Amino acid sequence: QVQLVESGGGLVQPGGSLRLSCAASGSIFGMYFMGWYRQAPGKQRELVVTITSGGTTNYGASVKDRFTISRDNAKNTVYLQMNSLKPEDTAVYYCNAHNFGSQHYWGQGTQVTVSS
């Protein structure tokens, strides 16, 4: 089983930056897809970005030019660098891992609040 734990969330002003971390209890080497999703109050969970084991990324349109995902298999950790944050980025951010056709593994989430 894979356990994912997010950290790094917090309160930041518009235009600021945060880096989220997702630490896996087991190796993420065997997880083809790693990524981040987010959910704001009253809204559906949406894709932020995914990254494959080969480094292919898929960003949501609203974050493509501002967020960057990275994957460190040696540290069993995935990061999300978030720059130029906007109030609409406010959400709980969830780490995700899955293979083709497999169940999705989810972290418990970390709150990101962007407000002046």
C-alpha positions as a Markdown table, in Angstrom:
| # | Residue | x | y | z |
|---|---|---|---|---|
| 1 | Gln | 0.0 | 0.0 | 0.0 |
| 2 | Val | 1.1 | 3.6 | -0.7 |
| 3 | Gln | 0.6 | 6.4 | 1.8 |
| 4 | Leu | 1.0 | 10.0 | 0.7 |
| 5 | Val | 1.4 | 12.9 | 3.1 |
| 6 | Glu | 1.3 | 16.5 | 1.9 |
| 7 | Ser | 2.9 | 19.5 | 3.5 |
| 8 | Gly | 3.9 | 23.1 | 2.8 |
| 9 | Gly | 0.5 | 24.7 | 2.6 |
| 10 | Gly | -0.4 | 27.9 | 4.3 |
| 11 | Leu | -1.5 | 31.5 | 3.9 |
| 12 | Val | 0.1 | 33.6 | 1.3 |
| 13 | Gln | -0.7 | 36.9 | -0.3 |
| 14 | Pro | -1.6 | 37.2 | -4.0 |
| 15 | Gly | 1.5 | 37.1 | -6.1 |
| 16 | Gly | 3.4 | 35.1 | -3.5 |
| 17 | Ser | 4.8 | 31.6 | -3.7 |
| 18 | Leu | 4.5 | 28.3 | -1.9 |
| 19 | Arg | 6.2 | 24.9 | -2.4 |
| 20 | Leu | 4.1 | 21.9 | -1.6 |
| 21 | Ser | 5.7 | 18.5 | -0.8 |
| 22 | Cys | 4.2 | 15.0 | -1.1 |
| 23 | Ala | 6.1 | 12.3 | 0.8 |
| 24 | Ala | 5.3 | 8.7 | 0.0 |
| 25 | Ser | 5.7 | 5.9 | 2.5 |
| 26 | Gly | 6.9 | 3.6 | -0.2 |
| 27 | Ser | 8.9 | 4.1 | -3.3 |
| 28 | Ile | 7.2 | 6.2 | -6.0 |
| 29 | Phe | 9.4 | 4.6 | -8.6 |
| 30 | Gly | 6.6 | 2.2 | -9.6 |
| 31 | Met | 3.9 | 4.9 | -9.7 |
| 32 | Tyr | 3.6 | 5.9 | -13.3 |
| 33 | Phe | 1.5 | 9.0 | -12.6 |
| 34 | Met | 2.1 | 11.3 | -9.7 |
| 35 | Gly | 0.4 | 14.6 | -9.3 |
| 36 | Trp | -1.7 | 17.2 | -7.6 |
| 37 | Tyr | -5.4 | 17.9 | -7.5 |
| 38 | Arg | -7.2 | 20.6 | -5.6 |
| 39 | Gln | -10.7 | 21.2 | -4.3 |
| 40 | Ala | -12.1 | 24.5 | -3.2 |
| 41 | Pro | -15.2 | 24.8 | -1.0 |
| 42 | Gly | -18.4 | 24.0 | -3.0 |
| 43 | Lys | -16.4 | 23.0 | -6.1 |
| 44 | Gln | -15.4 | 19.7 | -7.7 |
| 45 | Arg | -11.9 | 18.4 | -7.3 |
| 46 | Glu | -9.8 | 19.4 | -10.3 |
| 47 | Leu | -6.6 | 18.5 | -11.9 |
| 48 | Val | -3.6 | 20.7 | -11.1 |
| 49 | Val | -0.9 | 18.7 | -12.7 |
| 50 | Thr | 0.4 | 15.2 | -13.2 |
| 51 | Ile | 3.9 | 13.9 | -14.1 |
| 52 | Thr | 4.8 | 10.5 | -15.5 |
| 53 | Ser | 7.8 | 8.4 | -14.6 |
| 54 | Gly | 9.3 | 9.6 | -17.8 |
| 55 | Gly | 8.8 | 13.3 | -16.9 |
| 56 | Thr | 5.9 | 14.1 | -19.1 |
| 57 | Thr | 3.7 | 16.7 | -17.5 |
| 58 | Asn | 0.1 | 17.6 | -17.9 |
| 59 | Tyr | -0.9 | 20.9 | -16.3 |
| 60 | Gly | -4.4 | 22.3 | -15.8 |
| 61 | Ala | -4.9 | 25.4 | -18.0 |
| 62 | Ser | -5.3 | 27.8 | -15.0 |
| 63 | Val | -1.9 | 26.9 | -13.5 |
| 64 | Lys | 0.3 | 26.0 | -16.5 |
| 65 | Asp | 2.4 | 29.2 | -16.6 |
| 66 | Arg | 2.7 | 29.5 | -12.8 |
| 67 | Phe | 3.1 | 26.1 | -11.2 |
| 68 | Thr | 5.9 | 23.5 | -11.7 |
| 69 | Ile | 5.8 | 19.9 | -10.6 |
| 70 | Ser | 8.9 | 17.9 | -9.9 |
| 71 | Arg | 9.5 | 14.3 | -8.9 |
| 72 | Asp | 12.4 | 13.0 | -6.9 |
| 73 | Asn | 12.3 | 9.2 | -6.8 |
| 74 | Ala | 15.3 | 8.9 | -4.6 |
| 75 | Lys | 13.5 | 10.9 | -1.9 |
| 76 | Asn | 10.1 | 9.4 | -2.6 |
| 77 | Thr | 8.8 | 12.9 | -2.9 |
| 78 | Val | 6.8 | 15.0 | -5.3 |
| 79 | Tyr | 6.9 | 18.8 | -5.2 |
| 80 | Leu | 4.7 | 21.5 | -6.5 |
| 81 | Gln | 6.2 | 24.9 | -6.8 |
| 82 | Met | 3.5 | 27.5 | -7.0 |
| 83 | Asn | 4.3 | 31.0 | -8.1 |
| 84 | Ser | 2.2 | 34.1 | -8.8 |
| 85 | Leu | -0.6 | 32.8 | -6.6 |
| 86 | Lys | -4.1 | 34.1 | -7.0 |
| 87 | Pro | -7.1 | 34.1 | -4.7 |
| 88 | Glu | -8.7 | 31.5 | -7.0 |
| 89 | Asp | -5.9 | 29.1 | -6.2 |
| 90 | Thr | -7.3 | 28.8 | -2.7 |
| 91 | Ala | -8.1 | 25.2 | -2.1 |
| 92 | Val | -7.1 | 22.0 | -0.4 |
| 93 | Tyr | -4.4 | 20.4 | -2.4 |
| 94 | Tyr | -4.2 | 16.7 | -2.6 |
| 95 | Cys | -1.3 | 14.5 | -3.7 |
| 96 | Asn | -2.2 | 11.6 | -6.1 |
| 97 | Ala | -0.5 | 8.5 | -7.3 |
| 98 | His | -1.6 | 5.8 | -9.7 |
| 99 | Asn | -0.7 | 3.4 | -12.5 |
| 100 | Phe | -2.5 | 2.6 | -15.6 |
| 101 | Gly | -5.8 | 1.0 | -14.5 |
| 102 | Ser | -4.9 | 1.0 | -10.9 |
| 103 | Gln | -6.7 | 2.6 | -7.9 |
| 104 | His | -5.8 | 6.1 | -7.0 |
| 105 | Tyr | -3.9 | 6.8 | -3.9 |
| 106 | Trp | -4.6 | 10.1 | -2.2 |
| 107 | Gly | -3.0 | 12.2 | 0.5 |
| 108 | Gln | -5.1 | 13.8 | 3.2 |
| 109 | Gly | -4.5 | 17.3 | 1.7 |
| 110 | Thr | -2.9 | 20.5 | 2.7 |
| 111 | Gln | -4.7 | 23.9 | 2.8 |
| 112 | Val | -3.5 | 26.7 | 0.6 |
| 113 | Thr | -5.1 | 30.1 | 1.2 |
| 114 | Val | -4.3 | 33.0 | -1.0 |
| 115 | Ser | -5.6 | 36.3 | 0.4 |
| 116 | Ser | -4.6 | 39.8 | 1.1 |
